[in-house]
Amino acid sequence: MAKYLVETYYTCTFKVNHYLDDINEIELKNLEKRDDGKFEVLDVKLDNRKTKNLDPKNNKIIENKNIDVVSNDNKPVTNNLENILKSKNSNSNNNGKRFGMPDRRKGYIQKATIGDHKVYLHTGEYEDGKIGEIFIDTSKEGELVKALMNNFAIAVSLGLQYGVPLDEFISAFVGTKFEPSGKVYGNDRIISASSILDYIFRELAISYQNREDLAHTPAIGNSENLNLDEQNSEDQNQLLKIVKDITSKGFVRNNYKKNLVDLSDVKINLKGKK
């Protein structure tokens, strides 16, 4: 078999933050020469790939080399592309950066009844299926309660967008007790709840965290076997990957195979009548 060498080029955009005790013309002119700045990677883009034929008689093994990104003062920023992406996420979290939701997003709506009160839970997801916002609508409640619930949902959404793990909200609000409470109708996994917040975060835990310990009924099928994140990429079906990208993760609760219909053997006659 012929051997090939593939060269991949990346463009890294980053910024350097300097902390100055005094801002003057001399400090600004010598700013690029300082080496005490904090690097923050903004973007890493793939430029192009070039393929070259190698000598078939050459049996040397091509080893992957790490990509070094060097600033203007020849100071290495990181060792390889993987560390660049990790540093991008960590620096963004440390700097309190908000990850805004896309304008067109996935999500689902769950209607349930707690006692005599109807509760509508709306969710919004990022492109990777991670939850980023919630909306809570209730009935038979006064304007004050509705306003408090709406603003509570906004506060939770902001926390999620600033990087607060969903587990923190689940631990804080599951088990809270206040009225309305009691039996839950309309949700196939939750039978009862001690409050609206207990119900909401049980639902989010089951749908987005696969927390079967908070569910009252067993899942349909074995969710562990259907969890695509735990399977090797070589064993994943390409169709399942596409479905995972375009379907709300919270809506299907990782049961992608159960929600698929195989139409590979269906033949459609498109001939018109003469």
BELMO-V942362 format. One record per helix or strand of 2 or more residues. SS is the DSSP state (2 for helix, 1 for strand). FROM is the first residue (numbers start at 0). LEN is the number of residues. If there is no record, write none. Layout:
BEGIN
ss->(SS & SS)
from->(FROM & FROM)
len->(LEN & LEN)
END
This chain:
BEGIN
ss->(1 & 2 & 2 & 1 & 1 & 1 & 2 & 1 & 1 & 1 & 2 & 2 & 1 & 1 & 2 & 2 & 2 & 2 & 2 & 2 & 2)
from->(3 & 24 & 30 & 37 & 68 & 75 & 80 & 108 & 116 & 130 & 142 & 165 & 181 & 191 & 195 & 211 & 222 & 227 & 232 & 237 & 248)
len->(14 & 5 & 3 & 16 & 2 & 3 & 14 & 6 & 9 & 8 & 19 & 8 & 4 & 2 & 14 & 3 & 4 & 3 & 3 & 9 & 4)
END
